[in-house]
Amino acid sequence: FNIESALGKSWKGQSLTDDTTFCKVLLESKYVALVPGSAFMADGNVRISYSNSEEEIREGMRRFKEFLSELA
């Protein structure tokens, strides 16, 4: 999932400088765990796991969307 449009923005004063920081802030703020794409030589992207139940995936995506809407 490409997150380049979110990089350079901030969440409640925390600057999202790269995909690793993006994932860290998302995990700490919304309890949603994504894998930074830079771990797979795909900077500016994140990986999403589909190994959870459909209900958990839907809730995680809701929180992810909420996080994106709060970026400044």
PyMOL commands that set and color helices and strands:
alter all, ss='L'
color gray80, all
select helices_A, chain A and resi 19-30+37-40+54-69
alter helices_A, ss='H'
color red, helices_A
select strands_A, chain A and resi 10-11+14-15+35-36+46-47
alter strands_A, ss='S'
color yellow, strands_A
deselect
rebuild
show_as cartoon
